Amino acid sequence: MEFRQIVKKYDDAITFGKYFGKSFRYILEENPSYIVWLNDENIVKLPARLVEKAEKMKFDRTSISSSQVYHSDDDPIYGGCDPNMWGDIGI
């Protein structure tokens, strides 16, 4: 298998694509899903620790609690309001 790039350090710069010239450390912080994709598609040979960290960060960013979900104005149940915004006043 021939990889497009072999990465040895987090500070190596990517040599192609939308993050051209950016370090893998930057990409990890900015878009961990991109690193996971590069690895899953065997486009870039990455250090295992970098991939593991990207997978964890990707999971952490997609795991939000229900208190962090905001409803749109066209939501028939909440009408765009956070149901907890009125607190104890019973509205």
MARBA-3410 file (N, C-alpha, C, O; in Angstrom, 1 decimal):
91
0.8,-1.2,0.0,0.0,0.0,0.0,0.9,1.2,0.0,1.9,1.3,0.8 ~ 0.5,2.2,-0.8,1.3,3.4,-0.9,0.5,4.5,-0.3,-0.6,4.9,-0.8 ~ 1.0,5.2,0.7,0.4,6.3,1.4,0.8,7.6,0.7,1.9,7.7,0.1 ~ -0.1,8.5,0.7,0.2,9.8,0.1,1.3,10.6,0.9,2.0,11.4,0.4 ~ 1.3,10.3,2.2,2.2,11.0,3.1,2.4,10.1,4.3,1.5,9.4,4.8
3.6,10.1,4.9,3.9,9.4,6.1,4.2,10.4,7.2,5.1,11.2,7.0 ~ 3.5,10.4,8.3,3.6,11.4,9.3,4.3,10.7,10.5,4.0,9.6,10.9 ~ 5.3,11.4,11.0,6.1,10.9,12.2,5.8,11.7,13.4,5.9,11.2,14.5 ~ 5.5,13.0,13.3,5.4,13.9,14.4,4.1,14.7,14.2,3.6,15.0,13.1 ~ 3.5,15.1,15.4,2.3,16.0,15.3,2.6,17.3,14.6,1.7,17.8,14.0
3.8,17.7,14.6,4.1,19.0,14.0,4.5,18.9,12.5,4.8,20.0,11.9 ~ 4.4,17.7,12.0,4.6,17.6,10.5,3.5,18.3,9.8,2.4,18.3,10.3 ~ 3.8,18.9,8.7,2.8,19.7,7.9,2.2,18.7,6.9,2.9,17.9,6.2 ~ 0.9,18.9,6.6,0.2,18.1,5.6,0.6,18.7,4.2,0.7,19.9,4.1 ~ 0.8,17.8,3.2,1.4,18.3,2.0,0.4,18.3,0.8,0.7,18.5,-0.3
-0.9,18.3,1.2,-2.0,18.3,0.2,-3.3,18.7,0.9,-3.4,18.7,2.1 ~ -4.3,18.9,0.1,-5.7,19.1,0.6,-6.0,20.4,1.2,-5.3,21.4,1.1 ~ -7.2,20.4,1.8,-7.7,21.7,2.4,-6.9,22.3,3.5,-7.0,23.5,3.8 ~ -6.1,21.5,4.2,-5.2,21.9,5.3,-3.8,22.0,4.8,-2.9,22.0,5.7 ~ -3.5,22.1,3.5,-2.1,22.1,3.0,-1.3,23.1,3.8,-1.6,24.3,4.0
-0.1,22.6,4.3,0.8,23.4,5.0,0.6,23.5,6.5,1.4,24.0,7.2 ~ -0.6,23.1,7.0,-0.9,23.1,8.4,-0.3,21.9,9.1,-0.2,20.8,8.5 ~ 0.0,22.0,10.4,0.5,20.9,11.1,-0.6,19.9,11.5,-1.8,20.3,11.6 ~ -0.3,18.7,11.7,-1.3,17.7,12.1,-1.8,18.1,13.5,-2.9,17.7,13.9 ~ -1.0,18.7,14.3,-1.4,19.2,15.6,-2.6,20.2,15.4,-3.6,20.2,16.2
-2.4,21.1,14.5,-3.5,22.1,14.2,-4.7,21.4,13.7,-5.8,21.8,14.1 ~ -4.6,20.5,12.8,-5.7,19.8,12.2,-6.5,19.0,13.4,-7.7,19.0,13.4 ~ -5.7,18.4,14.3,-6.3,17.7,15.4,-7.2,18.6,16.2,-8.3,18.2,16.6 ~ -6.7,19.8,16.5,-7.5,20.8,17.3,-8.7,21.3,16.5,-9.8,21.5,17.0 ~ -8.5,21.5,15.2,-9.5,22.2,14.3,-10.6,21.2,13.8,-11.8,21.5,13.8
-10.2,20.0,13.5,-11.1,19.1,12.8,-10.6,17.6,13.0,-10.1,17.0,12.1 ~ -10.8,17.0,14.2,-10.3,15.7,14.4,-10.9,14.6,13.5,-10.3,13.6,13.2 ~ -12.1,14.9,13.0,-12.7,14.0,12.1,-11.9,13.8,10.8,-11.9,12.7,10.2 ~ -11.2,14.9,10.4,-10.4,14.8,9.2,-9.3,13.8,9.4,-8.9,13.1,8.4 ~ -8.6,13.8,10.5,-7.5,12.9,10.8,-8.0,11.5,10.8,-7.4,10.6,10.3
-9.2,11.3,11.4,-9.8,9.9,11.4,-10.1,9.5,10.0,-9.8,8.3,9.7 ~ -10.6,10.4,9.2,-10.9,10.0,7.8,-9.6,9.7,7.0,-9.6,8.7,6.3 ~ -8.6,10.5,7.2,-7.3,10.2,6.5,-6.8,8.9,6.9,-6.3,8.1,6.0 ~ -6.9,8.5,8.1,-6.5,7.2,8.6,-7.4,6.1,8.1,-6.9,5.1,7.5 ~ -8.7,6.2,8.2,-9.6,5.2,7.8,-9.5,4.9,6.3,-9.7,3.7,5.9
-9.2,5.9,5.5,-9.1,5.7,4.0,-7.7,5.4,3.6,-7.4,5.3,2.4 ~ -6.8,5.2,4.5,-5.4,4.8,4.2,-4.8,5.8,3.3,-4.0,5.5,2.4 ~ -5.1,7.1,3.5,-4.5,8.2,2.7,-3.1,8.6,3.2,-2.2,8.8,2.5 ~ -3.1,8.6,4.6,-1.9,9.1,5.3,-1.5,8.0,6.3,-2.4,7.5,7.0 ~ -0.3,7.7,6.5,0.2,6.8,7.6,0.4,7.7,8.8,1.3,8.6,8.7
-0.4,7.5,9.8,-0.3,8.4,11.0,0.1,7.6,12.2,-0.1,6.4,12.3 ~ 0.8,8.3,13.2,1.1,7.6,14.4,-0.2,7.2,15.1,-1.2,7.9,15.1 ~ -0.2,6.0,15.7,-1.4,5.4,16.3,-1.9,6.4,17.4,-3.1,6.5,17.6 ~ -1.0,7.0,18.2,-1.4,7.9,19.3,-2.2,9.1,18.7,-3.1,9.6,19.4 ~ -1.8,9.6,17.6,-2.5,10.7,17.0,-3.9,10.3,16.5,-4.9,11.1,16.8
-4.0,9.1,16.0,-5.3,8.7,15.5,-6.2,8.4,16.8,-7.4,8.8,16.7 ~ -5.7,7.8,17.8,-6.5,7.6,19.0,-7.0,8.9,19.6,-8.1,9.0,20.0 ~ -6.1,9.8,19.7,-6.5,11.1,20.2,-7.6,11.8,19.4,-8.5,12.3,19.9 ~ -7.4,11.7,18.0,-8.4,12.3,17.1,-9.8,11.6,17.3,-10.8,12.2,17.3 ~ -9.8,10.3,17.4,-11.0,9.5,17.6,-11.7,9.9,18.9,-12.9,10.1,18.9
-10.9,10.1,20.0,-11.5,10.5,21.3,-12.1,11.9,21.1,-13.2,12.2,21.6 ~ -11.3,12.8,20.5,-11.8,14.2,20.4,-13.0,14.3,19.5,-13.9,15.1,19.8 ~ -13.1,13.5,18.5,-14.2,13.4,17.6,-15.5,13.0,18.4,-16.5,13.6,18.2 ~ -15.3,12.0,19.2,-16.4,11.5,20.0,-16.8,12.5,21.0,-18.0,12.7,21.2 ~ -15.9,13.2,21.7,-16.2,14.2,22.7,-17.0,15.4,22.1,-17.9,15.9,22.7
-16.7,15.7,20.8,-17.3,16.9,20.2,-18.8,16.5,19.7,-19.6,17.4,19.6 ~ -19.0,15.2,19.5,-20.3,14.8,19.0,-21.2,14.4,20.2,-22.4,14.2,20.0 ~ -20.6,14.2,21.4,-21.4,13.8,22.5,-21.8,15.1,23.4,-21.0,15.5,24.2 ~ -23.0,15.6,23.1,-23.4,16.7,23.9,-24.6,16.3,24.7,-25.4,15.4,24.4 ~ -24.8,17.0,25.8,-25.9,16.7,26.7,-27.1,17.4,26.2,-27.1,18.3,25.4
-28.3,16.9,26.6,-29.6,17.5,26.2,-29.7,19.0,26.6,-30.4,19.7,26.0 ~ -29.0,19.4,27.7,-29.0,20.8,28.1,-28.3,21.7,27.1,-28.5,22.9,27.1 ~ -27.5,21.1,26.2,-26.8,21.9,25.2,-27.5,22.0,23.9,-27.0,22.7,23.0 ~ -28.6,21.3,23.8,-29.4,21.3,22.5,-30.4,22.4,22.5,-31.1,22.6,23.4 ~ -30.3,23.2,21.5,-31.2,24.4,21.3,-32.2,24.1,20.2,-31.8,23.5,19.2
-33.4,24.4,20.3,-34.4,24.1,19.4,-34.7,25.3,18.4,-34.5,26.5,18.8 ~ -35.0,25.0,17.2,-35.2,26.0,16.2,-36.6,26.7,16.4,-37.5,26.1,17.1 ~ -36.8,27.8,15.8,-38.1,28.5,15.9,-39.2,27.8,15.4,-40.4,28.0,15.8 ~ -39.0,26.8,14.4,-40.1,26.1,13.9,-40.3,24.7,14.6,-41.1,23.9,14.1 ~ -39.7,24.5,15.7,-39.9,23.3,16.5,-41.3,23.4,17.1,-41.6,24.3,17.9
-42.2,22.4,16.7,-43.6,22.5,17.2,-43.7,22.3,18.7,-44.7,22.7,19.3 ~ -42.7,21.7,19.4,-42.9,21.4,20.8,-42.3,22.6,21.6,-43.0,23.1,22.6 ~ -41.1,23.1,21.3,-40.4,24.1,22.1,-40.5,25.5,21.5,-40.3,26.4,22.2 ~ -40.8,25.6,20.2,-41.0,26.9,19.6,-39.7,27.7,19.7,-39.8,29.0,19.8 ~ -38.6,27.1,19.7,-37.3,27.8,19.7,-36.8,28.2,21.1,-35.7,28.7,21.2
-37.5,28.0,22.2,-37.1,28.3,23.5,-36.5,27.1,24.2,-36.9,26.0,24.0 ~ -35.6,27.4,25.0,-35.0,26.3,25.9,-36.1,26.0,26.9,-36.5,27.0,27.6 ~ -36.5,24.8,27.0,-37.6,24.5,28.0,-37.2,24.8,29.5,-38.1,24.8,30.3 ~ -36.0,24.9,29.7,-35.5,25.2,31.1,-35.3,26.6,31.4,-34.9,27.0,32.5 ~ -35.6,27.5,30.4,-35.2,28.9,30.6,-36.0,29.6,31.7,-35.6,30.7,32.2
-37.2,29.1,32.0,-38.0,29.8,33.0,-37.8,29.4,34.4,-38.4,29.9,35.3 ~ -37.0,28.4,34.6,-36.7,27.9,35.9,-37.9,27.5,36.7,-38.7,26.7,36.3 ~ -38.0,28.0,38.0,-39.0,27.5,38.9,-40.3,28.3,38.9,-41.2,28.0,39.7 ~ -40.5,29.2,37.9,-41.7,30.0,38.0,-42.9,29.3,37.3,-44.0,29.8,37.3 ~ -42.7,28.1,36.8,-43.8,27.3,36.4,-44.4,27.6,35.0,-45.5,27.2,34.7
-43.7,28.3,34.2,-44.2,28.6,32.9,-43.8,27.6,31.9,-44.1,27.7,30.7
END
